[in-house]
Amino acid sequence: MPSALRFRPPRLALSPEVRWMLLRAFGPAGAPFPEPVEPAAALALARRFEVSARIAVRQGRERLRAEVGEEITAGFARDRARAAAVGMRLMGEVRRVAEVAAGLGCPLACLKLAALEGTGLLAAGSREACDADLLVPGGRAEELWQALAVAGFRGSGMPEAEHQLTALKGPQGGVVEIHRHLPGVRLEGAASATYEALDRAGLLLPLPDLPGRCAAPAPEVLAAHVLVHGLGQHGYWPSSYSLLKMVADLQDLEAFTDRAASWVARDVSAVEVEAVRRLLERLAAGEDPAGWTGPEEELLRHILAGRLDAEYAGALRLGLFRPQPSERSRPAQLARAVLGAVFLSDAQIDAVYGRPRTRLGYLGRRLARPFDLLLRLGSYGARWARLRRER
């Protein structure tokens, strides 16, 4: 189990726009901000950290107009409308999955956005998302995936993960991921929680508005999943997941209990748990982070520097070889990480390098991949070394 904060972020000056964003996304609504901000820069930052829609919901149009003007307020409002539209599309895909699952007699549990929407814990249009996550009994995941493919869902071509199958794109363009278990959420000893484990523990809440047997994990479980998903799975990959979304979900759930923390203790240290708790408390109180000290300040610097400091973001990519929440041994996990980094699917090549003009281009990319990966790792290592020297 990790025993301390796993990140070592650089020093970072907090601009008025960063502090305004944090206050408006997490602090008391309408709390005064003592300094002027550059409105366009504030909106750009909120978009970079994927909290602009949240700010629009929490502050309201009139309050924002008084602070940042009509044009920038309209930008925040557009982001909220876009988030609401994406949320509706994703929940439409969830309903279609639930209909297919009902035909198979397969139960579902909604996770992340789908759970927050399904349980009514989320204000409309306040959370950005790119997919919907669903948990099914372990022995039914492949069966449901195949049934969805027959029903018009298309595989993404990306490789499956230990905890989930290849993502599916629905008829309306929304992406759905079918999970086998919740990595790092350990209710019963060392094993990550399955649908069956949640059901046995009475930790599934029915969602009667969806077809078939649909549920959502209890808020405590969702909080544990949010925490280990943020720090355990994506902590070293700030470009793929804004950790301010983790903070937002934990604030909305209001269920970050000691029991929730105990379920993720193997993958999230006690120091990190306390840092997250203190960060939530201080942001909710509207405290100015410019004068903070302690683990919560270090965690906040990591969250911010991961998307504001290119050197730090590059150095973090060495986290590819660090332990992740897993049911596999460490050697097996490392071997899969190396093989997965070297041998890419067509869809991964398209995402990393762009689509080649011909099929022969995929072969060229595959032959060049080991050398390109070595160059990238060298660059990430050099950035890490520079940061170490500067500290």
C-alpha positions in Angstrom: 0.0 0.0 0.0 1.4 3.5 -0.8 2.3 5.4 2.3 2.5 9.0 1.1 1.4 11.4 -1.6 2.8 9.7 -4.8 3.2 12.9 -6.7 6.0 15.6 -6.5 4.6 18.6 -8.4 6.7 21.7 -9.0 6.0 25.1 -7.4 3.2 26.8 -9.2 2.1 30.5 -9.0 -1.7 30.6 -8.7 -3.0 33.3 -11.0 -6.2 35.2 -10.1 -8.0 33.3 -12.8 -7.0 29.9 -11.3 -8.2 31.0 -7.8 -11.4 32.4 -9.3 -12.1 29.1 -11.1 -11.6 27.1 -7.9 -13.9 29.4 -5.9 -16.6 29.5 -8.5 -16.5 25.7 -9.1 -16.4 24.5 -5.5 -16.8 27.4 -3.1 -20.0 29.0 -1.7 -22.2 30.5 -4.4 -21.6 34.2 -4.7 -18.7 34.3 -2.3 -16.7 37.5 -3.1 -13.5 37.3 -5.0 -11.2 40.2 -4.1 -9.2 40.6 -7.3 -10.1 41.4 -10.9 -9.8 38.6 -13.4 -9.3 38.5 -17.1 -12.7 37.0 -18.2 -11.5 35.2 -21.4 -8.6 33.6 -19.5 -10.9 32.5 -16.7 -13.2 30.8 -19.2 -10.3 29.2 -21.0 -9.0 27.7 -17.7 -12.4 26.4 -16.7 -12.6 24.7 -20.1 -9.1 23.2 -19.7 -10.0 21.7 -16.4 -13.5 20.7 -17.6 -15.5 22.7 -14.9 -16.9 25.5 -17.0 -20.4 23.8 -17.1 -20.2 23.3 -13.4 -19.4 27.0 -12.8 -22.4 28.0 -15.0 -24.7 25.9 -13.0 -23.4 26.8 -9.5 -23.2 30.6 -10.2 -26.1 31.3 -12.5 -26.2 33.6 -15.4 -26.8 36.9 -13.6 -24.0 36.5 -11.2 -21.5 35.5 -13.9 -22.6 38.4 -16.1 -21.8 40.8 -13.3 -18.3 39.3 -13.0 -17.2 38.4 -16.4 -19.5 40.2 -18.8 -22.2 39.1 -21.3 -19.9 37.5 -23.9 -18.0 35.3 -21.5 -21.1 34.4 -19.6 -22.6 33.2 -22.9 -19.6 31.0 -23.3 -20.2 29.4 -19.9 -23.9 28.9 -20.8 -23.0 27.2 -24.1 -20.7 24.8 -22.2 -23.5 24.0 -19.8 -25.9 23.4 -22.7 -23.4 21.2 -24.5 -22.8 19.2 -21.3 -26.5 18.7 -20.9 -26.9 17.6 -24.4 -24.1 15.1 -24.1 -25.5 13.8 -20.8 -28.9 13.3 -22.5 -27.4 11.4 -25.4 -25.3 9.2 -23.1 -28.4 8.4 -20.9 -30.3 7.6 -24.1 -27.5 5.0 -24.9 -27.7 3.7 -21.3 -31.5 3.2 -21.8 -30.8 1.3 -25.1 -28.2 -0.9 -23.3 -30.7 -1.5 -20.5 -33.4 -2.6 -23.0 -31.0 -5.1 -24.6 -29.9 -6.3 -21.1 -33.5 -6.8 -20.1 -34.0 -9.0 -23.0 -31.2 -11.2 -21.8 -32.3 -11.1 -18.1 -28.9 -9.4 -17.3 -28.8 -6.8 -14.5 -26.9 -3.5 -14.8 -25.3 -1.1 -12.4 -24.7 2.5 -13.6 -21.4 4.1 -12.7 -19.9 7.7 -12.8 -22.0 10.0 -14.9 -24.8 7.4 -15.5 -25.1 6.8 -11.7 -25.1 10.5 -10.8 -27.7 11.2 -13.5 -29.8 8.1 -12.7 -29.9 8.9 -8.9 -30.7 12.6 -9.4 -27.5 13.7 -7.6 -26.4 15.8 -10.5 -27.7 19.2 -11.5 -28.6 19.2 -15.2 -25.7 20.1 -17.4 -23.2 20.5 -14.6 -20.8 17.6 -15.5 -18.9 17.0 -18.7 -18.4 13.4 -19.8 -17.3 11.4 -22.8 -18.8 8.0 -22.1 -21.2 6.0 -19.9 -19.9 3.3 -17.7 -22.0 0.2 -16.7 -21.1 -2.7 -14.4 -22.6 -6.2 -15.1 -22.2 -9.6 -13.5 -18.8 -10.9 -14.5 -20.0 -13.9 -16.4 -22.5 -11.9 -18.5 -20.2 -9.1 -19.8 -19.2 -10.7 -23.1 -22.7 -12.0 -23.7 -24.1 -8.5 -23.3 -21.3 -7.0 -25.4 -22.1 -9.3 -28.3 -25.9 -8.6 -28.0 -25.2 -4.9 -28.2 -23.1 -5.4 -31.3 -26.0 -7.2 -32.9 -28.3 -4.3 -31.8 -26.3 -1.7 -33.6 -23.5 -0.7 -31.2 -20.0 -0.7 -32.8 -16.8 -1.7 -31.2 -14.2 1.2 -30.9 -11.3 -1.0 -32.0 -9.4 -0.1 -28.8 -8.0 -3.0 -26.7 -10.0 -4.1 -23.7 -8.7 -3.4 -20.2 -8.5 -5.8 -17.3 -11.6 -4.3 -15.8 -13.7 -3.6 -18.9 -14.4 -4.7 -22.4 -13.7 -2.7 -25.6 -15.7 0.5 -25.6 -18.9 0.5 -27.8 -20.3 3.4 -29.7 -24.1 3.5 -29.7 -26.5 4.3 -32.5 -26.7 8.0 -31.4 -22.9 8.3 -31.1 -22.6 7.9 -27.4 -19.8 5.7 -26.0 -20.6 3.0 -23.5 -18.1 0.9 -21.5 -19.1 -2.4 -20.0 -17.2 -3.1 -16.7 -16.4 -6.5 -15.2 -15.5 -5.0 -11.8 -14.6 -1.8 -10.1 -10.8 -1.7 -10.0 -9.3 -0.9 -6.6 -12.7 -0.8 -4.8 -12.2 -3.8 -2.5 -15.2 -4.7 -0.3 -14.2 -8.3 0.4 -10.5 -8.7 1.1 -8.1 -8.3 -1.9 -10.6 -8.7 -4.8 -12.0 -5.6 -6.6 -15.8 -5.3 -6.2 -18.0 -7.1 -8.8 -21.7 -6.6 -9.4 -22.3 -9.8 -7.3 -20.2 -8.5 -4.4 -22.2 -5.2 -4.4 -25.4 -7.1 -4.5 -24.5 -9.4 -1.6 -23.5 -6.4 0.5 -26.8 -4.6 -0.2 -24.9 -1.7 -1.8 -27.0 -1.5 -5.0 -29.9 1.0 -5.2 -32.7 0.3 -7.8 -33.2 2.7 -10.7 -36.8 2.1 -11.6 -36.9 4.7 -14.4 -34.6 2.5 -16.5 -35.8 -0.8 -18.2 -35.0 -4.2 -16.7 -33.0 -4.7 -13.5 -31.0 -1.4 -13.3 -29.3 -0.1 -10.2 -26.6 2.3 -9.0 -24.0 1.6 -6.3 -24.6 3.3 -3.0 -23.0 6.8 -2.8 -20.2 5.5 -0.6 -19.3 3.0 -3.3 -19.4 5.7 -6.0 -17.2 7.9 -3.9 -14.6 5.1 -3.4 -14.7 4.4 -7.2 -14.3 8.1 -8.0 -11.3 8.4 -5.7 -9.4 5.3 -6.9 -10.3 6.1 -10.5 -8.8 9.6 -10.1 -5.7 9.0 -8.1 -5.1 5.3 -8.8 -5.9 5.0 -12.5 -5.5 8.5 -13.9 -3.2 10.3 -11.5 -0.3 10.1 -13.8 -2.3 11.0 -16.9 -3.8 14.5 -16.4 -4.3 14.9 -20.2 -6.8 12.0 -20.2 -8.8 13.0 -17.0 -9.0 16.3 -15.2 -8.7 15.5 -11.5 -10.9 18.5 -10.7 -13.7 16.2 -12.0 -12.8 13.8 -9.2 -13.1 16.7 -6.7 -16.4 17.8 -8.2 -17.9 14.3 -8.1 -16.8 13.8 -4.5 -18.3 17.1 -3.5 -21.6 16.2 -5.2 -21.8 12.7 -3.7 -21.2 13.9 -0.1 -20.3 10.3 0.8 -16.5 10.3 1.3 -16.7 8.3 4.5 -14.0 6.3 6.4 -15.6 3.1 5.1 -15.3 4.4 1.5 -11.6 5.2 2.1 -11.0 1.8 3.6 -12.2 0.1 0.4 -9.4 1.8 -1.6 -6.7 1.6 1.0 -4.5 -0.8 -1.0 -4.3 1.7 -3.9 -4.7 5.2 -2.2 -2.6 5.9 0.8 -3.9 7.4 4.1 -1.9 10.6 3.4 -3.7 10.9 0.0 -7.1 10.3 1.5 -6.5 13.0 4.1 -5.2 15.3 1.4 -8.4 14.9 -0.7 -10.6 15.4 2.4 -8.8 18.6 3.4 -8.9 19.8 -0.2 -12.6 19.2 -0.4 -13.2 21.0 2.9 -11.0 24.0 2.1 -12.4 24.5 -1.4 -16.0 24.2 -0.2 -15.3 26.8 2.5 -14.0 29.2 -0.2 -10.5 29.4 1.3 -7.9 31.1 -0.9 -5.4 28.4 -1.8 -2.6 30.9 -2.4 -1.5 30.6 1.2 -2.0 26.9 1.8 0.6 24.4 3.1 0.4 20.7 3.7 -0.6 17.6 1.6 -3.8 19.2 0.3 -1.7 22.1 -1.2 0.7 19.6 -2.8 -2.2 17.6 -4.2 -3.8 20.8 -5.6 -0.5 21.7 -7.3 -0.4 18.3 -8.9 -3.9 18.7 -10.2 -3.2 22.1 -11.6 0.4 21.5 -12.9 -0.7 18.3 -14.7 -2.5 20.5 -17.2 -0.7 23.8 -16.9 3.0 22.7 -16.8 4.1 20.8 -20.0 7.3 19.7 -18.4 5.5 18.2 -15.4 2.8 16.6 -17.6 5.5 15.0 -19.7 7.4 13.7 -16.7 4.3 12.1 -15.3 4.0 9.9 -18.4 6.7 7.7 -16.8 3.8 6.6 -14.7 3.0 4.1 -17.5 5.2 1.6 -15.6 3.9 2.4 -12.1 1.5 0.1 -10.3 -2.2 0.5 -11.1 -5.3 -0.9 -9.4 -5.2 -4.5 -10.6 -6.0 -8.1 -9.8 -2.8 -9.3 -11.4 0.6 -9.7 -9.9 3.0 -6.8 -10.3 5.3 -8.6 -12.8 2.3 -9.6 -14.9 0.9 -6.0 -14.8 4.2 -4.6 -15.8 4.6 -7.0 -18.7 1.1 -6.2 -20.0 1.9 -2.4 -19.7 5.0 -2.9 -21.8 3.4 -5.1 -24.4 0.4 -2.7 -24.6 2.7 0.3 -25.1 4.7 -1.4 -27.9 2.0 -3.3 -29.8 -0.8 -1.0 -30.8 -4.2 -1.7 -32.5 -5.2 0.1 -35.6 -7.5 2.4 -33.5 -4.6 3.2 -31.2 -2.3 4.1 -34.1 -5.1 6.4 -35.5 -5.4 8.0 -32.1 -1.6 8.4 -31.4 -0.2 9.1 -34.9 -3.2 9.8 -37.2 -4.8 7.5 -39.7 -2.2 6.3 -42.3 -3.2 6.7 -46.0 -2.8 3.0 -46.7 -2.8 -0.3 -44.9 0.9 -0.4 -45.4 1.2 2.7 -43.3 0.0 0.7 -40.3 2.9 -1.8 -40.8 5.3 1.1 -40.9 3.9 2.6 -37.7 4.2 -0.8 -36.0 7.8 -1.3 -37.1 8.7 2.2 -35.9 6.8 2.1 -32.7 9.5 0.6 -30.4 12.0 3.3 -31.5 9.5 6.1 -31.1 8.5 4.8 -27.7 12.2 4.8 -26.6 12.5 8.4 -27.8 9.4 9.4 -25.9 10.5 7.7 -22.7 13.8 9.4 -23.0 12.1 12.8 -23.3 9.8 12.0 -20.3 12.8 10.9 -18.3 14.8 14.1 -19.1 11.8 16.2 -18.0 11.6 14.2 -14.8 15.3 14.8 -14.2 15.0 18.5 -14.8 12.2 18.8 -12.4 14.1 17.0 -9.8 17.1 19.3 -10.2 14.9 22.4 -10.0 13.3 21.2 -6.8 
